[in-house]
């Protein structure tokens, strides 16, 4: 596999892990997320990285 593709996939995996780390286990309530601007922006940024 091309090193560039591996780097891409690694960045995607890190972004997913970071998004998951923003939420307590089992506490993924949209209303809470929507009120927390810092978490919202951090998730949006990681989605940009994935995209």
mmCIF file of the N, C-alpha and C atoms, coordinates in Angstrom:
data_MODEL
# 
_entry.id   MODEL 
# 
loop_
_atom_site.group_PDB 
_atom_site.id 
_atom_site.type_symbol 
_atom_site.label_atom_id 
_atom_site.label_alt_id 
_atom_site.label_comp_id 
_atom_site.label_asym_id 
_atom_site.label_entity_id 
_atom_site.label_seq_id 
_atom_site.pdbx_PDB_ins_code 
_atom_site.Cartn_x 
_atom_site.Cartn_y 
_atom_site.Cartn_z 
_atom_site.occupancy 
_atom_site.B_iso_or_equiv 
_atom_site.pdbx_formal_charge 
_atom_site.auth_seq_id 
_atom_site.auth_comp_id 
_atom_site.auth_asym_id 
_atom_site.auth_atom_id 
_atom_site.pdbx_PDB_model_num 
ATOM 1   N N  . UNK A 1 1  ? 0.852   -1.185 0.000  1.00 0.00 ? 1  UNK A N  1 
ATOM 2   C CA . UNK A 1 1  ? 0.000   0.000  0.000  1.00 0.00 ? 1  UNK A CA 1 
ATOM 3   C C  . UNK A 1 1  ? 0.890   1.238  0.000  1.00 0.00 ? 1  UNK A C  1 
ATOM 4   N N  . UNK A 1 2  ? 0.484   2.213  -0.743 1.00 0.00 ? 2  UNK A N  1 
ATOM 5   C CA . UNK A 1 2  ? 1.212   3.474  -0.871 1.00 0.00 ? 2  UNK A CA 1 
ATOM 6   C C  . UNK A 1 2  ? 1.304   4.177  0.488  1.00 0.00 ? 2  UNK A C  1 
ATOM 7   N N  . UNK A 1 3  ? 2.459   4.758  0.767  1.00 0.00 ? 3  UNK A N  1 
ATOM 8   C CA . UNK A 1 3  ? 2.656   5.460  2.049  1.00 0.00 ? 3  UNK A CA 1 
ATOM 9   C C  . UNK A 1 3  ? 1.700   6.630  2.225  1.00 0.00 ? 3  UNK A C  1 
ATOM 10  N N  . UNK A 1 4  ? 1.355   7.295  1.132  1.00 0.00 ? 4  UNK A N  1 
ATOM 11  C CA . UNK A 1 4  ? 0.421   8.420  1.222  1.00 0.00 ? 4  UNK A CA 1 
ATOM 12  C C  . UNK A 1 4  ? -0.960  7.932  1.661  1.00 0.00 ? 4  UNK A C  1 
ATOM 13  N N  . UNK A 1 5  ? -1.387  6.805  1.146  1.00 0.00 ? 5  UNK A N  1 
ATOM 14  C CA . UNK A 1 5  ? -2.676  6.230  1.527  1.00 0.00 ? 5  UNK A CA 1 
ATOM 15  C C  . UNK A 1 5  ? -2.643  5.804  2.990  1.00 0.00 ? 5  UNK A C  1 
ATOM 16  N N  . UNK A 1 6  ? -1.546  5.211  3.421  1.00 0.00 ? 6  UNK A N  1 
ATOM 17  C CA . UNK A 1 6  ? -1.415  4.813  4.833  1.00 0.00 ? 6  UNK A CA 1 
ATOM 18  C C  . UNK A 1 6  ? -1.503  6.031  5.744  1.00 0.00 ? 6  UNK A C  1 
ATOM 19  N N  . UNK A 1 7  ? -0.853  7.114  5.366  1.00 0.00 ? 7  UNK A N  1 
ATOM 20  C CA . UNK A 1 7  ? -0.890  8.342  6.173  1.00 0.00 ? 7  UNK A CA 1 
ATOM 21  C C  . UNK A 1 7  ? -2.314  8.882  6.233  1.00 0.00 ? 7  UNK A C  1 
ATOM 22  N N  . UNK A 1 8  ? -3.012  8.838  5.117  1.00 0.00 ? 8  UNK A N  1 
ATOM 23  C CA . UNK A 1 8  ? -4.411  9.281  5.052  1.00 0.00 ? 8  UNK A CA 1 
ATOM 24  C C  . UNK A 1 8  ? -5.283  8.477  5.992  1.00 0.00 ? 8  UNK A C  1 
ATOM 25  N N  . UNK A 1 9  ? -5.156  7.160  5.913  1.00 0.00 ? 9  UNK A N  1 
ATOM 26  C CA . UNK A 1 9  ? -5.954  6.281  6.761  1.00 0.00 ? 9  UNK A CA 1 
ATOM 27  C C  . UNK A 1 9  ? -5.615  6.465  8.239  1.00 0.00 ? 9  UNK A C  1 
ATOM 28  N N  . UNK A 1 10 ? -4.349  6.681  8.535  1.00 0.00 ? 10 UNK A N  1 
ATOM 29  C CA . UNK A 1 10 ? -3.930  6.925  9.918  1.00 0.00 ? 10 UNK A CA 1 
ATOM 30  C C  . UNK A 1 10 ? -4.572  8.208  10.447 1.00 0.00 ? 10 UNK A C  1 
ATOM 31  N N  . UNK A 1 11 ? -4.581  9.271  9.633  1.00 0.00 ? 11 UNK A N  1 
ATOM 32  C CA . UNK A 1 11 ? -5.204  10.534 10.045 1.00 0.00 ? 11 UNK A CA 1 
ATOM 33  C C  . UNK A 1 11 ? -6.703  10.371 10.274 1.00 0.00 ? 11 UNK A C  1 
ATOM 34  N N  . UNK A 1 12 ? -7.351  9.588  9.431  1.00 0.00 ? 12 UNK A N  1 
ATOM 35  C CA . UNK A 1 12 ? -8.785  9.339  9.584  1.00 0.00 ? 12 UNK A CA 1 
ATOM 36  C C  . UNK A 1 12 ? -9.051  8.595  10.886 1.00 0.00 ? 12 UNK A C  1 
ATOM 37  N N  . UNK A 1 13 ? -8.244  7.576  11.157 1.00 0.00 ? 13 UNK A N  1 
ATOM 38  C CA . UNK A 1 13 ? -8.396  6.799  12.402 1.00 0.00 ? 13 UNK A CA 1 
ATOM 39  C C  . UNK A 1 13 ? -8.194  7.690  13.633 1.00 0.00 ? 13 UNK A C  1 
ATOM 40  N N  . UNK A 1 14 ? -7.192  8.553  13.590 1.00 0.00 ? 14 UNK A N  1 
ATOM 41  C CA . UNK A 1 14 ? -6.958  9.468  14.716 1.00 0.00 ? 14 UNK A CA 1 
ATOM 42  C C  . UNK A 1 14 ? -8.137  10.416 14.916 1.00 0.00 ? 14 UNK A C  1 
ATOM 43  N N  . UNK A 1 15 ? -8.690  10.922 13.829 1.00 0.00 ? 15 UNK A N  1 
ATOM 44  C CA . UNK A 1 15 ? -9.829  11.835 13.932 1.00 0.00 ? 15 UNK A CA 1 
ATOM 45  C C  . UNK A 1 15 ? -11.034 11.133 14.548 1.00 0.00 ? 15 UNK A C  1 
ATOM 46  N N  . UNK A 1 16 ? -11.278 9.903  14.141 1.00 0.00 ? 16 UNK A N  1 
ATOM 47  C CA . UNK A 1 16 ? -12.394 9.134  14.706 1.00 0.00 ? 16 UNK A CA 1 
ATOM 48  C C  . UNK A 1 16 ? -12.182 8.886  16.193 1.00 0.00 ? 16 UNK A C  1 
ATOM 49  N N  . UNK A 1 17 ? -10.973 8.486  16.559 1.00 0.00 ? 17 UNK A N  1 
ATOM 50  C CA . UNK A 1 17 ? -10.667 8.243  17.973 1.00 0.00 ? 17 UNK A CA 1 
ATOM 51  C C  . UNK A 1 17 ? -10.831 9.515  18.797 1.00 0.00 ? 17 UNK A C  1 
ATOM 52  N N  . UNK A 1 18 ? -10.425 10.642 18.227 1.00 0.00 ? 18 UNK A N  1 
ATOM 53  C CA . UNK A 1 18 ? -10.550 11.909 18.950 1.00 0.00 ? 18 UNK A CA 1 
ATOM 54  C C  . UNK A 1 18 ? -12.014 12.285 19.145 1.00 0.00 ? 18 UNK A C  1 
ATOM 55  N N  . UNK A 1 19 ? -12.832 12.115 18.114 1.00 0.00 ? 19 UNK A N  1 
ATOM 56  C CA . UNK A 1 19 ? -14.264 12.404 18.242 1.00 0.00 ? 19 UNK A CA 1 
ATOM 57  C C  . UNK A 1 19 ? -14.873 11.545 19.346 1.00 0.00 ? 19 UNK A C  1 
ATOM 58  N N  . UNK A 1 20 ? -14.551 10.263 19.344 1.00 0.00 ? 20 UNK A N  1 
ATOM 59  C CA . UNK A 1 20 ? -15.093 9.372  20.366 1.00 0.00 ? 20 UNK A CA 1 
ATOM 60  C C  . UNK A 1 20 ? -14.634 9.766  21.764 1.00 0.00 ? 20 UNK A C  1 
ATOM 61  N N  . UNK A 1 21 ? -13.442 10.312 21.883 1.00 0.00 ? 21 UNK A N  1 
ATOM 62  C CA . UNK A 1 21 ? -12.919 10.684 23.199 1.00 0.00 ? 21 UNK A CA 1 
ATOM 63  C C  . UNK A 1 21 ? -13.638 11.897 23.796 1.00 0.00 ? 21 UNK A C  1 
ATOM 64  N N  . UNK A 1 22 ? -14.346 12.654 22.970 1.00 0.00 ? 22 UNK A N  1 
ATOM 65  C CA . UNK A 1 22 ? -15.057 13.834 23.463 1.00 0.00 ? 22 UNK A CA 1 
ATOM 66  C C  . UNK A 1 22 ? -16.298 13.490 24.271 1.00 0.00 ? 22 UNK A C  1 
ATOM 67  N N  . UNK A 1 23 ? -16.740 12.252 24.173 1.00 0.00 ? 23 UNK A N  1 
ATOM 68  C CA . UNK A 1 23 ? -17.993 11.852 24.807 1.00 0.00 ? 23 UNK A CA 1 
ATOM 69  C C  . UNK A 1 23 ? -17.748 10.772 25.844 1.00 0.00 ? 23 UNK A C  1 
ATOM 70  N N  . UNK A 1 24 ? -18.429 10.916 26.977 1.00 0.00 ? 24 UNK A N  1 
ATOM 71  C CA . UNK A 1 24 ? -18.366 9.877  27.997 1.00 0.00 ? 24 UNK A CA 1 
ATOM 72  C C  . UNK A 1 24 ? -19.054 8.632  27.456 1.00 0.00 ? 24 UNK A C  1 
ATOM 73  N N  . UNK A 1 25 ? -18.632 7.496  27.919 1.00 0.00 ? 25 UNK A N  1 
ATOM 74  C CA . UNK A 1 25 ? -19.215 6.233  27.462 1.00 0.00 ? 25 UNK A CA 1 
ATOM 75  C C  . UNK A 1 25 ? -20.721 6.234  27.683 1.00 0.00 ? 25 UNK A C  1 
ATOM 76  N N  . UNK A 1 26 ? -21.461 6.029  26.628 1.00 0.00 ? 26 UNK A N  1 
ATOM 77  C CA . UNK A 1 26 ? -22.908 5.937  26.716 1.00 0.00 ? 26 UNK A CA 1 
ATOM 78  C C  . UNK A 1 26 ? -23.625 7.268  26.870 1.00 0.00 ? 26 UNK A C  1 
ATOM 79  N N  . UNK A 1 27 ? -22.897 8.379  26.883 1.00 0.00 ? 27 UNK A N  1 
ATOM 80  C CA . UNK A 1 27 ? -23.517 9.688  27.091 1.00 0.00 ? 27 UNK A CA 1 
ATOM 81  C C  . UNK A 1 27 ? -23.430 10.514 25.808 1.00 0.00 ? 27 UNK A C  1 
ATOM 82  N N  . UNK A 1 28 ? -24.102 10.048 24.779 1.00 0.00 ? 28 UNK A N  1 
ATOM 83  C CA . UNK A 1 28 ? -24.068 10.735 23.489 1.00 0.00 ? 28 UNK A CA 1 
ATOM 84  C C  . UNK A 1 28 ? -25.451 11.304 23.194 1.00 0.00 ? 28 UNK A C  1 
ATOM 85  N N  . UNK A 1 29 ? -25.819 12.304 23.953 1.00 0.00 ? 29 UNK A N  1 
ATOM 86  C CA . UNK A 1 29 ? -27.128 12.935 23.808 1.00 0.00 ? 29 UNK A CA 1 
ATOM 87  C C  . UNK A 1 29 ? -26.947 14.189 22.944 1.00 0.00 ? 29 UNK A C  1 
ATOM 88  N N  . UNK A 1 30 ? -27.694 14.245 21.853 1.00 0.00 ? 30 UNK A N  1 
ATOM 89  C CA . UNK A 1 30 ? -27.524 15.324 20.897 1.00 0.00 ? 30 UNK A CA 1 
ATOM 90  C C  . UNK A 1 30 ? -27.729 16.704 21.517 1.00 0.00 ? 30 UNK A C  1 
ATOM 91  N N  . UNK A 1 31 ? -28.692 16.837 22.380 1.00 0.00 ? 31 UNK A N  1 
ATOM 92  C CA . UNK A 1 31 ? -28.972 18.138 22.992 1.00 0.00 ? 31 UNK A CA 1 
ATOM 93  C C  . UNK A 1 31 ? -27.757 18.642 23.780 1.00 0.00 ? 31 UNK A C  1 
ATOM 94  N N  . UNK A 1 32 ? -27.092 17.736 24.503 1.00 0.00 ? 32 UNK A N  1 
ATOM 95  C CA . UNK A 1 32 ? -25.896 18.120 25.255 1.00 0.00 ? 32 UNK A CA 1 
ATOM 96  C C  . UNK A 1 32 ? -24.777 18.533 24.308 1.00 0.00 ? 32 UNK A C  1 
ATOM 97  N N  . UNK A 1 33 ? -24.610 17.768 23.248 1.00 0.00 ? 33 UNK A N  1 
ATOM 98  C CA . UNK A 1 33 ? -23.594 18.090 22.247 1.00 0.00 ? 33 UNK A CA 1 
ATOM 99  C C  . UNK A 1 33 ? -23.875 19.441 21.608 1.00 0.00 ? 33 UNK A C  1 
ATOM 100 N N  . UNK A 1 34 ? -25.111 19.675 21.259 1.00 0.00 ? 34 UNK A N  1 
ATOM 101 C CA . UNK A 1 34 ? -25.490 20.896 20.561 1.00 0.00 ? 34 UNK A CA 1 
ATOM 102 C C  . UNK A 1 34 ? -25.276 22.147 21.420 1.00 0.00 ? 34 UNK A C  1 
ATOM 103 N N  . UNK A 1 35 ? -25.334 22.012 22.735 1.00 0.00 ? 35 UNK A N  1 
ATOM 104 C CA . UNK A 1 35 ? -25.126 23.140 23.646 1.00 0.00 ? 35 UNK A CA 1 
ATOM 105 C C  . UNK A 1 35 ? -23.653 23.428 23.909 1.00 0.00 ? 35 UNK A C  1 
ATOM 106 N N  . UNK A 1 36 ? -22.780 22.468 23.644 1.00 0.00 ? 36 UNK A N  1 
ATOM 107 C CA . UNK A 1 36 ? -21.355 22.597 23.960 1.00 0.00 ? 36 UNK A CA 1 
ATOM 108 C C  . UNK A 1 36 ? -20.580 23.031 22.712 1.00 0.00 ? 36 UNK A C  1 
ATOM 109 N N  . UNK A 1 37 ? -20.379 24.327 22.565 1.00 0.00 ? 37 UNK A N  1 
ATOM 110 C CA . UNK A 1 37 ? -19.780 24.884 21.347 1.00 0.00 ? 37 UNK A CA 1 
ATOM 111 C C  . UNK A 1 37 ? -18.349 24.375 21.109 1.00 0.00 ? 37 UNK A C  1 
ATOM 112 N N  . UNK A 1 38 ? -17.584 24.179 22.176 1.00 0.00 ? 38 UNK A N  1 
ATOM 113 C CA . UNK A 1 38 ? -16.207 23.706 21.998 1.00 0.00 ? 38 UNK A CA 1 
ATOM 114 C C  . UNK A 1 38 ? -16.165 22.296 21.424 1.00 0.00 ? 38 UNK A C  1 
ATOM 115 N N  . UNK A 1 39 ? -16.980 21.423 21.975 1.00 0.00 ? 39 UNK A N  1 
ATOM 116 C CA . UNK A 1 39 ? -17.030 20.050 21.479 1.00 0.00 ? 39 UNK A CA 1 
ATOM 117 C C  . UNK A 1 39 ? -17.578 20.029 20.061 1.00 0.00 ? 39 UNK A C  1 
ATOM 118 N N  . UNK A 1 40 ? -18.573 20.839 19.821 1.00 0.00 ? 40 UNK A N  1 
ATOM 119 C CA . UNK A 1 40 ? -19.181 20.913 18.494 1.00 0.00 ? 40 UNK A CA 1 
ATOM 120 C C  . UNK A 1 40 ? -18.138 21.312 17.442 1.00 0.00 ? 40 UNK A C  1 
ATOM 121 N N  . UNK A 1 41 ? -17.368 22.337 17.745 1.00 0.00 ? 41 UNK A N  1 
ATOM 122 C CA . UNK A 1 41 ? -16.336 22.798 16.804 1.00 0.00 ? 41 UNK A CA 1 
ATOM 123 C C  . UNK A 1 41 ? -15.226 21.764 16.634 1.00 0.00 ? 41 UNK A C  1 
ATOM 124 N N  . UNK A 1 42 ? -14.867 21.091 17.710 1.00 0.00 ? 42 UNK A N  1 
ATOM 125 C CA . UNK A 1 42 ? -13.821 20.065 17.636 1.00 0.00 ? 42 UNK A CA 1 
ATOM 126 C C  . UNK A 1 42 ? -14.271 18.892 16.776 1.00 0.00 ? 42 UNK A C  1 
ATOM 127 N N  . UNK A 1 43 ? -15.527 18.490 16.934 1.00 0.00 ? 43 UNK A N  1 
ATOM 128 C CA . UNK A 1 43 ? -16.059 17.401 16.119 1.00 0.00 ? 43 UNK A CA 1 
ATOM 129 C C  . UNK A 1 43 ? -16.118 17.839 14.655 1.00 0.00 ? 43 UNK A C  1 
ATOM 130 N N  . UNK A 1 44 ? -16.572 19.044 14.414 1.00 0.00 ? 44 UNK A N  1 
ATOM 131 C CA . UNK A 1 44 ? -16.637 19.560 13.035 1.00 0.00 ? 44 UNK A CA 1 
ATOM 132 C C  . UNK A 1 44 ? -15.260 19.559 12.390 1.00 0.00 ? 44 UNK A C  1 
ATOM 133 N N  . UNK A 1 45 ? -14.255 19.976 13.128 1.00 0.00 ? 45 UNK A N  1 
ATOM 134 C CA . UNK A 1 45 ? -12.885 20.006 12.586 1.00 0.00 ? 45 UNK A CA 1 
ATOM 135 C C  . UNK A 1 45 ? -12.408 18.598 12.238 1.00 0.00 ? 45 UNK A C  1 
ATOM 136 N N  . UNK A 1 46 ? -12.673 17.643 13.110 1.00 0.00 ? 46 UNK A N  1 
ATOM 137 C CA . UNK A 1 46 ? -12.263 16.280 12.828 1.00 0.00 ? 46 UNK A CA 1 
ATOM 138 C C  . UNK A 1 46 ? -13.023 15.692 11.649 1.00 0.00 ? 46 UNK A C  1 
ATOM 139 N N  . UNK A 1 47 ? -14.265 16.085 11.469 1.00 0.00 ? 47 UNK A N  1 
ATOM 140 C CA . UNK A 1 47 ? -15.009 15.636 10.294 1.00 0.00 ? 47 UNK A CA 1 
ATOM 141 C C  . UNK A 1 47 ? -14.417 16.235 9.013  1.00 0.00 ? 47 UNK A C  1 
ATOM 142 N N  . UNK A 1 48 ? -13.900 17.455 9.112  1.00 0.00 ? 48 UNK A N  1 
ATOM 143 C CA . UNK A 1 48 ? -13.203 18.052 7.965  1.00 0.00 ? 48 UNK A CA 1 
ATOM 144 C C  . UNK A 1 48 ? -11.961 17.246 7.615  1.00 0.00 ? 48 UNK A C  1 
ATOM 145 N N  . UNK A 1 49 ? -11.245 16.810 8.627  1.00 0.00 ? 49 UNK A N  1 
ATOM 146 C CA . UNK A 1 49 ? -10.046 16.000 8.398  1.00 0.00 ? 49 UNK A CA 1 
ATOM 147 C C  . UNK A 1 49 ? -10.421 14.692 7.719  1.00 0.00 ? 49 UNK A C  1 
ATOM 148 N N  . UNK A 1 50 ? -11.501 14.070 8.183  1.00 0.00 ? 50 UNK A N  1 
ATOM 149 C CA . UNK A 1 50 ? -11.939 12.810 7.597  1.00 0.00 ? 50 UNK A CA 1 
ATOM 150 C C  . UNK A 1 50 ? -12.368 13.018 6.138  1.00 0.00 ? 50 UNK A C  1 
ATOM 151 N N  . UNK A 1 51 ? -13.057 14.132 5.886  1.00 0.00 ? 51 UNK A N  1 
ATOM 152 C CA . UNK A 1 51 ? -13.571 14.401 4.546  1.00 0.00 ? 51 UNK A CA 1 
ATOM 153 C C  . UNK A 1 51 ? -12.505 14.844 3.614  1.00 0.00 ? 51 UNK A C  1 
# 
